[in-house]
Amino acid sequence: MGEILGSTIAGYSVMTVDGEEVGTLVNVTMDPATGDLQQFVIDPEGRTLPGFETNDDGHVEIPARTFRSRSDYVLVDPTATD
């Protein structure tokens, strides 16, 4: 995935590879033992995103393995598997 600091992508719009807007990236979580990214925390801005967990703040948690690229948007592939 390359080195990307969470603070440099917070606030980016998130879109699926199919062009569906998902929301805005508010945070990332990582495994403190390995440093591996675990989740992208997204503000869905009122959208319903079936198939993804929602935390107590109403944010959607999307697995980091779905990350595909970053330009004007953070692109994720919700069909990605391990």
C-alpha positions as CSV (number, residue, x, y, z in Angstrom):
1,M,0.0,0.0,0.0
2,G,2.9,2.3,0.5
3,E,3.4,4.8,3.3
4,I,0.5,7.2,3.8
5,L,-0.1,9.0,7.1
6,G,-3.7,9.0,8.3
7,S,-3.5,12.7,8.9
8,T,-2.8,13.3,5.2
9,I,-6.0,11.6,4.1
10,A,-8.5,12.5,6.8
11,G,-11.2,14.6,5.2
12,Y,-10.9,13.0,1.8
13,S,-14.1,11.9,0.1
14,V,-14.4,8.1,-0.1
15,M,-15.8,6.4,-3.2
16,T,-16.1,2.8,-4.3
17,V,-14.3,1.5,-7.4
18,D,-17.8,1.5,-9.0
19,G,-18.2,5.3,-8.5
20,E,-20.6,5.2,-5.5
21,E,-19.9,7.9,-3.0
22,V,-19.4,6.4,0.5
23,G,-18.7,9.5,2.7
24,T,-15.8,11.3,4.2
25,L,-12.7,9.7,5.8
26,V,-12.5,10.8,9.5
27,N,-9.9,8.4,10.9
28,V,-7.9,5.2,10.4
29,T,-7.2,2.5,12.9
30,M,-4.1,0.3,13.1
31,D,-2.8,-2.7,14.9
32,P,-0.4,-1.2,17.5
33,A,1.8,-4.4,17.5
34,T,2.4,-4.5,13.7
35,G,1.5,-1.0,12.5
36,D,-0.8,-2.5,9.9
37,L,-3.8,-0.4,9.0
38,Q,-7.0,-2.1,10.1
39,Q,-10.0,0.1,9.3
40,F,-11.0,3.3,7.6
41,V,-13.5,5.2,9.7
42,I,-16.0,6.9,7.4
43,D,-18.7,9.5,8.1
44,P,-21.4,8.2,5.8
45,E,-23.1,11.7,5.8
46,G,-26.6,10.1,6.1
47,R,-26.0,7.4,3.5
48,T,-26.9,3.8,4.3
49,L,-24.0,1.4,3.6
50,P,-25.2,-2.2,4.0
51,G,-22.6,-4.8,4.8
52,F,-20.3,-2.5,6.9
53,E,-20.1,-2.1,10.6
54,T,-21.3,1.2,12.2
55,N,-19.6,2.3,15.4
56,D,-21.2,4.1,18.4
57,D,-20.6,7.5,16.7
58,G,-22.5,6.5,13.6
59,H,-19.4,6.1,11.5
60,V,-18.9,3.2,9.2
61,E,-15.8,1.1,9.6
62,I,-14.4,-0.2,6.3
63,P,-11.5,-2.8,6.3
64,A,-8.2,-1.3,5.2
65,R,-7.7,-4.2,2.8
66,T,-10.4,-2.6,0.6
67,F,-8.1,0.4,-0.1
68,R,-7.3,0.7,-3.8
69,S,-5.9,4.2,-4.5
70,R,-5.8,7.8,-3.4
71,S,-6.1,10.9,-5.6
72,D,-9.0,13.3,-5.4
73,Y,-10.9,10.5,-3.6
74,V,-9.9,7.5,-1.5
75,L,-11.0,4.5,-3.5
76,V,-12.2,1.3,-1.8
77,D,-13.3,-2.0,-3.2
78,P,-16.0,-3.4,-0.9
79,T,-15.8,-6.8,-2.5
80,A,-12.1,-7.3,-1.6
81,T,-11.2,-10.4,0.3
82,D,-8.2,-11.3,2.4
